[in-house]
Amino acid sequence: MKKASHAAAFAASFFLSSMSLGLAANGALADEARVAEERMLGAVDEEARFLDLQPFTREVASSVVVSTSLDEALAKSGVPATVALEATRALSATVNLQRDVKRGDRLYLRYEQTFTAEGAPIGVGRVLWAEMTLAARAPVAVHRFRTRDKVERLWFTNGLSAMPPSMRMPLDTISVSSGFGLRADPFDQPPPLAATGKSAPMGGPMRSRSLPPGLPTGGTSGNGGSVNMATPLGSSFGLATYGGFGSAAPQAKGVSRGALFMHEGMDLVAPAGTPVYAAADGVVVGAAPNGRYGNWIRIEHGGKLATVYGHLMAFAPGIEPGESVVRGELIGFVGSTGRSTGAHLHFEVQENGKPVNPINHPELKAMQLRGLDMDRFKKQVARSLEERTRESKVAAAGL
């Protein structure tokens, strides 16, 4: 209600209450005043309207057949837009709805919607389950389920959450050259195989993608002529397979040959110029050349989490301290600045300021139903399928 409406109601209430007090000695006149007050303030009308709009919730099933596009089929079906959006977002985690959906494919939707007594939909509907039947592959389905920990969301039939993790990997294509933990010094490695006429499997000179002009780069390149190839010792700690020795590669100052050190992130190999994306929503707190990290970005994500991106060729426009970013936003480009043996991205996740293994971090992993929750979920899915079969038989019989 607007402020003016509140003021009018208060004034009317004050005036009529005073009039009612003056007429209190006469019961009949007091009743008339009360009726007049209710009529002016809309109490009678509001109560009647509430009785007319007694809401109820029911489940609705809809089967959509694609003729030209899925979006057009959903629009013609009368399925609420919020329901269609929730279902397609969940299914798109495993199906490319623009490329894979063809004419004749079907989408079955079962959703919950609240209606007025007159049958008008109110509120926001929610998907109970959805199944996409494709000619080119097996059906894909999601079901709403509430775990014992009271986590309610849509899950694929294999028990994997249809909701993406809160954090994503910073590259679209992931190729890990070195994981989190102890490893041999990459600079204490044999020379590149490219020197013998063979192509180098990683690092070293790589074909760069073109970058938009005028991007801030800065920093200094590392030893781009060597390959991050493991010695027999290093290969046991996650580096590339041992490829034989030639002349020794430059050795890091102060590091003895064969020594191990803690790698506090993971190295993702990609051609120079490959786009790098923010792992999650957050605020940029650092974007500058930073020693061995080369061109470096640090993003804080609220609470205890932060991510670090190292060896960048360049920063994306507008990426500077104090700027907010969203999950999947372009923040920079893969490079080989700082102490680096070739084009790659150093990706680091920090919790309470301490590096943790990105691969094992729950924020980067989709939830998976297990144990009793998985058993309950399988039974719910079976009941849903049985219910749809019964509905189909009734519809076929014309009942």
N, C-alpha and C positions, 0 to 999 in steps of 0.2 A: 504494500500500500504506500502511495506517495505521501510526502510530508503534508501536502495540502489536505489530503483525505483524512489523515490523522487529526489535523487541526479542526476540520469541520466536524468530525465525529466527536471530538472532545467538547467543542462548543455546544453542539446539539445535546450531548449528554449532560453538560453542566446546566443548560437552560431547562431541559426537561426534568432533570432531577430536582431543581429548585421548584419548578411548577408542581411536581409530584408531592413535595413536602408541604407546599401550601394547601394542597387539596387532600391531605392525608385524613383530615377529619371526616371527609365524605368518602366512603368506601367505593361507591360507584364511580365518582370522578377520578379517584386514584387508579382504578383499573383502566379507565379510558386513557389516562396519562401514560400508564405503563405500555398499553397497546400502541399508542402514538409514538412513544419512544422507540419501541422495537421496530415499528414500521419505518421510522425515519432512519434508524441505524442499520436496517437491513437484517436484523437478527432472524426474523421469521423467514425471509427469503434465503438467507444463508443456510439455515437449517434444512429448509426444503431442498435446496440445491445439493447439499451434502447427501441427503437421503436418495436423491436421484442419481448421484454419481458414485454410489457404493461400488468400490473397485473390486475386481476379482482377477485372479491370475490363472492362466491355462497354458498348456503346451500346444504348439502349432507345428505341423509338419508340412514341408513344401519340397517338391521335387522339380528341379529346374533343368531343362534341356537346352543345351547350347545350339543356336542356329548360326549366328554370326560371331558373337563374342560373349564371354561370360558376363561382362558388365552389363551388356544389353539384356541378356536373359534374366539377370537378377532384377534389373529395373522394371521389366515387364511382369515379373512374378508377383510383385506386391510385397516382397520380403522387406521389412524395415531396413533402412540404410545402415543403421548401427549394427544390426545383426549380420548383414552382408559383409560389412567391413571387418567385423571381428572374425568371421569364418574365413574370409579370404586371406587375412593377415596370418592366421594360424596355419592354413594350408600352404601358404607361400614359403614357409620355412623349408619345405621339401619338394614343392612343385613350382615350376615356373609357369604361372598362370597366363602369361602372355604368349609363351612359346609352345607349351605342351598341350594346352587345351584346344581341342579341335571340334568341329561341327559334329553333333551327335553325342558328345560327352555329357555326363549328367552330374549334378550336384544335389545331394539330398541334405536337407536342413531340418533340424528339429530345434525349436527355440521356445523360450518362455517369454510371455508378454502379458502385461496387465491391461485390462479393459475396463471401461465404465459399464454401468448396467445397461446402457443403450448399445454397447458393442464398439464404442470408439476406443482405439488404442491410446494409452497414456503411458508416460514414463519411457524407459529405455529397455528394449528387449535384450535378452542374452542367449547366446548359443548354448544348447545342451549337448548336441553332437552334430557333426557334419561329415559327409563322406563324398569324395570326388571320385567318380568312376571314369577312367580314361581308356581310350582304345589302345593307346600306345604303352600302357604300363598297368601294374596292379593298382586296385583302388587304394586311396589314401584317406584315412579317417582320423578325426580328433573328437575326444569326449571330455566333457566337463566332469571333474572329479575332485573331491575334497579329501585330503590326506588326514591321518590321525593328528598331525601337527597343525591342522586347520589351514593348510595351504590349498586354496581352491583355484584351479586354472584348467586350461585345455591341455590334454595329453594325447600323444599319438598312441596307437594301439600297442606299440612295443613298450610303452611306459615312459617314453622320453617326452619331456616337456615341450609343448609347441611354442612356448614363450622363449625368445632368444635370451641368452645370458645377459646380465646387466653390462658386461664388458665384452668387447669384440677384439679379435686380433687386428693389429694395425695395418696389415697388408691383405689384399684380396686373395692372393695365392701364397700359401705358406710352404716354405722349404727351409727346414731348420739345419743349419750347418754346425751349430755348437749350442749345447743346452746349458742349463743352470747347474753350477757346481764346480768342483775342481777340474782343471784342465791344464794341458801343457801350453806354454806360451806360443801363440800363433806365429810370432816372429822367429821362434826357434824351430823353423821348418825347412824342408828342402826347397830348391828353386822351383819355379812354375814348370809344369809339364809343357806349357806352350813353347818354352825355349827349345824343346826337343822336337818341335813340329807337331805335337799333339795338342788337342784342345784342353784347356784347363777346366776341371769340373766345377770350380767355384772361385769366387774372388777374382783377383787379377783384372786385366783389361776386359771390360764387358761393354757391349753395345749400349750406349746411353739413349734414353728417351729424350726427345726434345722438350725443353722447359719454356714456359712463358717468359718473355724478355723482362729484364728489370727485377728479377727476384733477388732478395738478399741472400748471399751465400756466406762469405767470410770463412774463417777457420783456415786450416792448412791441411793439405792432403797427406795421407800416410804413405807407407811403402806400397804403392799400387802395383809395383812390378813383381811382387812375390805372391805365391798362392798359399792359402790357409790349409796346407796339406799336412797331415799328421805324421809324426814319427811313430815307430811302433809303440812307444809309451803313450804318446798323445792320442793314438787311435783308440786306446782303451778308455779314454775319457771323453769320447763323443765327437772327436774331429773326424774329418774325412779319412778314407782308407789310405793306408801307407802306400806311397807310390815310388819309392826308391830315392836314393840320395844322389845329389850331384855336388856342386859347390855349395857351401853353407850360405843360408840366407842371413841378412843382417840380424844380429842378436841385440835384444833390448838391453839398454844400459842398466847394470845392477842386477840383472837376472841371470843366474847360472844356467848353463845348458842342461835340459832335462828337468828343470824345476817346475813345480805345479803352483798354480795360483787360483784363487776363487773367482769364477766368472759369475757376476751377480745378476745376469739376465740371460736372454737367449738371443742368438744371432740368426737373423732371417735373411737368406740370400735372395737378391733380386737385382735386375739390371739397374744401373744408375738412372735416376729420373723416375723410378716407379713411385706412384703416389703413396703417401703414408697418411693414415687416418687416425683420428682420436679414438682411443679405446672406449671412452665413456664420456658422459657429460662432465664438465669441470671448468676450472679456471687455470689459464696459463700463468705459471709463476716464474718461468725462465725460458728464454729463447735467445741463445747467443752462442758464440764459440766458447767451448768449455774444456780446454786441455785435451786429455786423451779421448774424450767423447766427441771431439770435433764440434760441428754444429749440433747443438743439443737443445731439446725441449723437455720441460718438466711440467706436468699437469696435475693439479690436485683435484680429487674427485669428491671431496666432502668426507667427513668422518675420518677414517684412518688410512685411506688409500691414495696413492699417487702413481703415476706412470712416467717413465723416462724413455726418450727416443734419441739415439745417438748416431753419429757419423753421417748426418744429413748433408746432401748436396746443397739444398736451399730450403728456406722456410716459405710456406704459403703466404700470400698477401694477407695482411691484417693479423698475423700470428705474432703477438708480442705480450709481455707481462701485463696482467690485469684483464686480458680479453677472455670472455667466456666462449667455450666451444661445446658442441653437442656430439654425441656418439656418432661416429662415422664421418665427421667433418674433416675435410682435407687440411692437414697441418704442415706438410712438408714433402720432401722427395728424397728417396734413397740415394746415398752417396758413399764416399770413402774418406771423409775428412777425419782429422784426429789420428789416433793410433789405430790404423786399420790396414789390413792386408788386401782389401778388395771391396768392391761395392756390396754393402749389406746394411741391414738395420739392426742396431743393438736395441732390444726392447726389454724394459725392466719394469717390474711391478714392485712397489714398496708398500709395506703395511707398518704403520707406526714408525716410519722413517727407515725401516730395515728391508732390504731386498728379500723377496720370497720367490719361489719357483712359479713362473706364470702358468706352466702346463698343469700344475696341480691346484691352482687357485680356484676356489668355488665360483668366484665371480665370472670366470671365463668358461665355466663348464655348464652345460644344460642340465637341469635337474632330471633325475631318473628314479622312477618308482621301484621300490624293492620290497622284499619280504611280504608282510601281511598287507601292506598297502597295494602291492602288485596283485596279490590274490584277490582282494576286494575289487580292484579295478577290472580285472578280467571277468569277474562275475557280473559286474555292472554292464560291461560291453556286451556280454552274452545276452543279458536281459533286454538291452536296447535292440539288438538284432532280432530277437524273438518278437518283440513288440512291433517292429516294422513289418515283419513277415505276416503277423496277424492282421495288421492294417491293410496290407496289400491283398490278402485273401478276401477280406470284407469288401474292399473296393472292387475287386474283380467280380464278386458275387452280386454287386449292385445293391448291397444292403445299406 
